[in-house]
Amino acid sequence: MPSEKFQYSINPATEETLASFEIDTDEQIQKALEKADRTFRDWRRESFSKRADLIKQAARYLRRDKDRFAGIMTAEMGKPIVESEAEVEKCAWNLDYYAEHAESHLKTETRDSNATESYVQYTPLGVVLAIMPWNYPLWQVFRFAAPALMAGNTAILKHASNVPQCALAIEEVFREAGLPEGCFQTVLVPGAGAQKIIENPVIAAVTITGSETAGSIVASNAGRMLKKTVMELGGSDPFIVLEDADLDLAVEAGVFARYQNTGQSCIAAKRFIVADSVFEQYQERFVAAVNALQTGDPMDRATRVGPLARPEFVDDLERQVRDSVSRGAKILTGGQSNPGKGYFFQPTVLTDVQPDMPAGCEEVFGPVAAMIRAKNMEDAIRIANRTPYGLGSSVWTTDTGLAKKLARDIEAGQVFVNGIVASDPRLPFGGVKQSGYGRELSEFGIREFVNIQTVWIGPKRQ
C-alpha cells in the first residue's frame, strides 16, 4: 500500500512503480532554507562572469547526459522520448542565454533628476521558492532557475509529487556544475506542504506554474506575507484559422500544437476556431492527420502520443468529453480511454463545440481538440476571448497586416501569427486573466525577482 510518507515515481505507460522517496521532514526543510539563506549572502556578491561560468557548466552537463535526463522524464511522466530529448536541449539553451545576457539585462541605468547623480540598479531579493508542475518537468524549472540564479538569488524547488526523480536530477545538474552548496535545492513535500514554506521568513518570493486553483491558493498565502509572486497558470488557447489561411500549414501545425506532450500543455492549442468558409475542409484534413498519429509506448521514437501522466487525468478527460457530447458536441475520432495497462486516452476531435461546453470553456489537459465554427473574423475574435484564460493564442492568415491589428484585440499574453505558441528565452512569456500575471524569460523575466532600486546622490550643485 502507498504510504503518505513517500513520493512515488510511477511509469504512466506501464503503471510500474519505479522508485519511492521519503518526504522531507520539517527539520530537513528548515535546514535547506537556512542553507539557501546563508549561501545567498555570498552568491549575491559574485560577479556575473563567475555565475555565468557555472551556469554554462550546467548547460554542458545537461547536454552531455541528455539521453539519461530524457529517459527519466519519459519513464516518469510519459512524454514521448523525442520530445524529452528536445526539452533537455531547450533547458541548456535557456541556461546559455541567461549566462550570456543576464548582465546586460540588469545593467545599471543612469537617470536624469535633481541629484548630482541618480541611477537605477537591480539587486537580488533572496531565496525564491519555485512550485513547479510535472508536464514539462525540466523546462519549467530551468526556465525559472536560470534567470533567478544569474540575478544573484538562491532557489528552493518544490516540484510536483509525481516527478521526484526529475526534481532530484535538476538539483544534481547544479551541484555537479559546481554551484555553491545551497544555491539550488530540491525539497520533497506534498502540495499541502507548500504553505508552510511560503510562510517561512527566509522565503523572499514565490513563482508557480500550475492550475488557476493552485495559483490562487499560493497567491493568497504569499499575499498575506506580502511576498512577490509570479503566476503562470492554465490556458485554453485559441487557434484561429481565417479564410485566407494556408490550410496545409495550419493543419500540420495545429495537430502538433494540440497533441504535443500528449496535449498536456498550458500553451497547447485547445480551441480551433475556424472561419465558416473553410471549416469543413480544415476539419476533414485535421481529423485525417490525427488518425495518422502513432500512439503507444513513449520510448518508441515513432510515438507521437503517449500516456497521460496520472490516472485521474484520464477520468477528467472522459468527463469533459462526455459532458460536451451530452450538450451537443460530436466525436469525430477517439473519445475514450484505451483498455489495458497505462493511462492512455485516444487522440480525440470534437466538433459542433460551443463556448459553454466543457471542451469550449475549460482547460482540457490532454489529447482532445475542440472544433468551433466562426461566422467571420469578428466572430472568431469574440469566441477566442470568451474564456476566463488568456495565456497564448495563434492566428493563421496570409494577411500579416490584418493579423497585427487583430493581435491588439486578442486577450492573451502571446499572439503567434502563422506559428504555434512556444516559449523562447528571448521573448517574455506569461498570461492575463486567470492565466496569471508576471512574466518569465527575456529581460522581463529576470527583472521579476530583483529589487529595482533607485539611488539618488545629492544635493545637486549649480
N, C-alpha and C positions, 0 to 999 in steps of 0.2 A: 504494500500500500504506500502511496506517496506520502511524504511527511512534510509538514509546514516548515520544518527546519532546514529544508533543502530547496535549491533550484535545480530543475531537471532540463537537460538537453535532450530533446526528443526529435528523431528524424520524422518529419511530416509525411514523407513518401512511404515509409515502412512502419511507422508508429513504434519503432525500436527506441528504447532509452539508451542514449549514447554515453551519458555521464551524469553525475549528480554533484552538486557543490553545496557546502554548508553556507547558510545565510549568515552574514556578518552580525556579530553581537553589537549592542550599543557601545560597549567599551572599544571594540575594534574600529567602529565608525568614528568615535571621538578621537582616537589616536590618529586616524587618517586625516581628519580635519585639522588637528593641531599640527601635523607634519606639513600639510599643504600651506598652512598659515606661516609656519616658520620658513619654509622654502621660498614663499613669496617675498619675504623681506630682502633676500639676496637676488632672486630671479628678476625682480623688477628693476634692479640696478645693472643687470647685464647689458652689454651693448647689443644693438640689433644684429651686428655681424656675428657675434657669438651665438645668439639664439638661432640665427639663420643657419649657421653651420650644423647645429644639432637637428634642426627641423629638416634640413636637406638629407641628413643621415637617416632620419626616419623614413623619408621617401625612398631612399635607396634600399633600406631594409624591406619595405613593402614590396618593391619590385623584385627583389632577389627571391623572396619567398612567396611570390604571387600565387603559385599553384596551391600551396598549403593554406593560405588565407582564404582563397576562393573556395577550396574544398570544405573548410569549416562553415562558411556561410551556406553553401548548398546543402550540406548534411544537416545543419541546424535549423534552417528556416525554409528550405525548399527552392531557393532561387535557381533557375537554370544555370548550369555551370558556365556557359559562355557569358552570361550577364554578370555572374560573380567575378569572373576574371576582369571584365571591363570596369567593375566597381572598384577593384583594387587599384587599377591603373588611374582611375579618376581621383582616388584619395591621394595617391602620390603626386599627381598634377597639382592638386589643391595645396599640398604641403610646399611644393616648389614655388607655387605662385606667391604665397604669403612670405616665404623666405626671401623672395626677390623684391617684393613690393611693400612689405609692412612699413619699412622706414619712411618711404615716400608718402604712404597713406597717412602716416602720423607725424608728418613734418610740422615743426613749429611754424605758425603763421603770424607775421607782423601785421598789426592793425593800427590805423591812424586813430588818435584820440587826443585828449588834452594832457597826456602824460609826456614825459621825456622819452619814454619807451613803453610800448604796450604790445603784448602778443598773446596768442592762444597756443597752449600746448596740451598734449594728450598724455595722461598718466594712467597706469593700470588701476583697476578697482580692488583686486584682491583675489579671493578664492571664488571661482564660479562653479556652480552646480549645474550639470547638464543631465536632463532627464530625456532619454533617447528611446526611439522605437525600434522594433525588430525588422521592419520591412527593407530598409537599407542599412543593415547593422554596422557596417563600417563607414559608409559615406556620410551618414547623418552626423556621426561623431567627429570624424576628421573635418567635416565642413565647419563645425564649431571650434574644434580644438586648435586648428592651425592659426586662425587669427587671434584667438584668445591667448594662446601661449606666446605668439610673436609680439603681442602688445605688452607682455610682462605679467599677465595673470597666471595663476595656477588653477588646476581643474580637478573636480571630483565628478566621476561618471556614475550615474545610477541608470543602468541600461534596462531594457525590457527583460522580464524574468525568464523568457523562453530562449534567450540567446546568451547564456552565461559564458560559453566558450568564446564567442565573438568579443564580449566585453573584456575578458581576460587577455585575449590576443592583442587588443588595442593597447592595453597597458604595457604588454610585452614590447610592442613596437617602440614606444617612447623610452622605455627602460633600456632596451638594447641599443637604441640610438645614442644613449649617453646623457639624456636629460637628467638634471639633478633629482635625487630621490625626493618624492613628494610633489614634483611638478604636475604629474598626471597620475591619478589613482582611480581604480575601479572599486566600488563597494557593491556587494551583492545583497540587495534588500528588495522586498516586495514593494509594489506600488504604494501601499499604505504607509510604508516607512519613509517616504519622501518628505512628508510634512515635518517630521522631527528634524530632518537635516536642514530643510529650508529655514526653520526657526532658530537654528544654531547661529550664534553671533559671528562665527567665523565666516559664514557664507555671505558674500557681498552682493551676489546677483545670481539669477537663475535663467536658464534657457531650456525650453521644452519643444520637442517635436512630437506631436501626438494628436489625439482626438480633441474636439472642442470641449468635450466633457472634462477630460483630464486637464486641458489648458485652463479651463475656468476654475478648477479646484486649485491648481498651482498658482494662478494669478491672484486668487483670493488669499491664499496663505502667505504669499510673498508680499502682497499689498498691505496686509496687516502689519508686516515688519518693515514696510517702506523700502523694499528691495527691488532693484531694477530687474525687469523681466523682458525676454523676447519670446514671442509665441508663434510657432509655425505649426498650424493646426490643419484641420481637414479641408477637403475640397470636393467640388462636384463640377469639374472643369468642362466648359462648353467647347465643342469642336464645330465651328461654324463653317458650313460649305455653301458658298454663294453660287449663283447660277453660271458664272463665268469661270469657275474653278477648273484647274487641271484635275480631272477626276481620277486618272491613273495614279497621279502622285498623292492625291488626297485619300484614296483608298489604301494604298500601301502604307502611308504614314499613319492613317487613322487606326488601322489594325495593330500596328506596332505600338502606337500611343495608348491603346486600350489594354492590350494583353501583355505588355512587357511586365516583368516581375509578377506574372500571373494576375495582373490587374490590381496588385496591392501597392498602390502608389497614390499619394495625396495629389500629385500633379498629373496622374493619368487622365487622358480624355475619357469622360464618362457619359456626357450627353452629346449626341451627334445631331446637331440642329442643321437641317439640310433644306435648301430652297425647294419649293414645290416643283419647279420645272425640271429639276434633276434628281428629285428624291428617289423615285423608283429605280432609276439607273444606278445611282450611287448605292442604294441599299442592296440591290442584287449582286453587284460586284463585291461589296463588303462581305456579305454572307458567304460567297464563294471563297473568298480569301480566308475567312475564319475557319471554314470547313477544311482548309488545306493545312492548318496549323498542326504540328505534331505535339501531342501531349503525352505525359508519362514521366519516366524516370528523369529527374533533373540532372543526373550525372551524365546522361546521354547528350552528346554535343549537338544532336539534331533536335532535341526537345526545345520547344518554344513556350509551352505552358506546363508548369509543374503543379505540385500540390499547394494548397493554401497552408499557411503557417500553423494554424491551430484548428481543432475540430469545431469549436464554436463559430468560427468564421464560415464554415460550410452551412451551419444552421442559420446564420444571419442571411446569407445569400438565398437560401431556399425560401425564407420568409419574405424577403424583398421581391423575389420573382413571383412567388405565389400571390402575394397581396397585389402586385401590379397587374397580374393576369386577371385577378378577380374584379379589377376595376376597368378592364377593357383592353389591356395590352395583349399582344400576341407573341408567341415564341416562334421565331424563325429557324433557330437551331439551338441545340443544347437544352438548357433549362433545368438540369438536375445534377445531383452528385453522382459520382461513379461508385459502383459496388466494390467490395473488397477492401484490402488494406490501403491506407493512405487517405489524406484529406483532400481528395480531388473533386473538383467541380467542373463540369463540361463548359468549354468556351460557348458563351450564350449571346444571342442577339434578340432583343425585344423590339417590336415595332408598335406603332399606334400609342406610344408613350405620351402621357400628359403630365404637365408640370406638378400636379398634385399627387401623382403616384409615387410610391417609394423609389422607383427607378428614376423618377424625374426630379425629385427634390432632396433625397437623402444621399449621403456619401455611400456609394456601392463599392465596397472594397474587395473586389475580386473580378473574375473574367466575364463580366456582364456588360454589354453595350446597349444603350438606350437610343433608339432612332426616333427623332422628333421632327415632324414636318413643319416648316415655316412658310407662311404665305408670301413673304417678301423680306427684304433686308431689314426693314424696321421691326418686323415681327420677330426676326431672328435675334436681334439685339435685346428686344423685350424679354424673350424666353431665356436668353443667356443670363440676364440679370435677375431673373425670377428665382432666386436661390438665396439661402442665408450665407452662402460661401462666396469667397472672392479671392481665390488663390491664383490659378493660371487660366489661360484661355488661348485658343488659336483660331485664326481666320484664314480661310482659303479662297483666294480670288486672284485673278491676273491683274487687277487694277490696284496697284500698291498705294496709289494716291488716295483712293477710296478707303483702303484698309487703315491708313494713317489717321484719317478722320474718324473712322469707326472706333479706333482704339481709345479715343478720349471718352467714348460713351460706354465702354465696357468696364464694369465694376470688378476689377481684378488687379492683382499685383504684377502680373505678367501678361502681355499680349504678344503672341508669336504669330507672324504672318507667313503662311506657306511653310511652316515648320512646326514640329511638335515642341511642347513646353519642356524645357530642360534647365537644370541648374548649371551655372558656369561660374568659376571663381572670379571672372572679370566683370560679372553683372550682378546687381543687387537682386536678392531673392526673398520673397515674403508675400503676405496677403493682406486683405482688408476684410471687414465684416467678421463673420465667425471663423474665418480662416486665420485670424490672429493679427499681430502687429509687430513692428520692428522688422529689421532686415538682416539677412545673413549675406556673406560673400561681398566681394569688391571692397572699396573703401568704406562703404556704408556699414558693412558687417563688422569690420574691425573696430569701428568707432562706437559700436553699441556698448561694449564693456570697457570703456575708458572714462575717466573724468576729463571733460572738456574744460580746461582750466584757464581762466583769464589772469594774466599777470600785468599789473599796472605799476610803472615806476615813475615817480614824480618827486616834487612838483615840476611842471614844465617851466623853464625859464626863458624869457624873451632875449 
